[in-house]
Amino acid sequence: MNRWSVLLLLALLSGAALAAPKPCEELKQEIEAKIQAAGVVSYTLEIVANDEVHDESLVVGSCEGGSKKIIYQNNG
């Protein structure tokens, strides 16, 4: 029975770690790397509060537990 208790505890802890909110700057850097890998050279990424989003089609990420969004704009 001890083995099952340990396995259950480890499963719960790993699930909590996966659900942890990601910092905006970290997510922005990951998105920038993907954009640059796709060959896009002229773009803007901006971190904004949810109430500042005017066009949902520009949102490429959500961070800080869903309280902020990352907006992408192609400048090319």
C-alpha positions in Angstrom: 0.0 0.0 0.0 2.9 2.4 0.6 4.0 2.1 -3.0 0.6 3.2 -4.2 0.6 6.1 -1.9 4.0 7.3 -3.1 3.0 6.9 -6.7 -0.2 8.9 -6.2 1.6 11.7 -4.4 4.2 11.9 -7.3 1.4 12.0 -9.9 -0.4 14.8 -8.0 2.8 16.8 -7.7 3.8 16.4 -11.4 0.3 17.5 -12.4 0.5 20.6 -10.3 3.9 21.5 -11.9 2.5 21.2 -15.4 -0.5 23.4 -14.6 1.7 26.2 -13.1 1.2 29.5 -14.9 4.0 30.4 -17.3 5.7 33.8 -16.9 5.0 36.1 -19.9 8.6 36.9 -20.8 9.5 33.2 -20.9 6.5 32.4 -23.2 7.3 35.5 -25.4 10.9 34.2 -25.9 9.6 30.8 -26.9 7.2 32.3 -29.4 9.9 34.6 -30.8 12.1 31.6 -31.4 9.4 29.8 -33.4 8.6 32.9 -35.4 12.3 33.5 -36.3 12.7 29.8 -37.2 9.8 30.2 -39.7 11.9 33.0 -41.3 9.8 36.0 -40.3 12.0 39.0 -39.8 9.7 42.0 -39.3 7.2 41.4 -36.5 6.1 42.7 -33.2 5.2 40.8 -30.0 3.5 42.6 -27.2 2.4 41.5 -23.8 -1.0 43.1 -22.9 -3.7 42.8 -20.2 -6.8 40.9 -21.3 -8.9 44.0 -21.4 -6.5 45.6 -23.9 -7.1 42.9 -26.5 -9.1 44.4 -29.4 -8.6 41.6 -32.0 -8.6 38.0 -30.7 -7.1 36.8 -34.0 -3.8 38.5 -33.1 -3.4 36.6 -29.8 -0.7 34.0 -30.0 -0.3 33.1 -26.3 -1.8 33.5 -22.8 0.4 33.8 -19.7 0.4 34.8 -16.0 -2.4 32.4 -15.3 -4.6 33.7 -18.2 -4.5 37.4 -17.0 -2.3 38.6 -19.9 -2.1 37.8 -23.6 0.7 38.0 -26.2 -0.2 39.8 -29.4 1.5 39.2 -32.7 1.6 41.7 -35.6 3.5 41.1 -38.8 5.2 44.2 -40.0 6.2 42.9 -43.4 
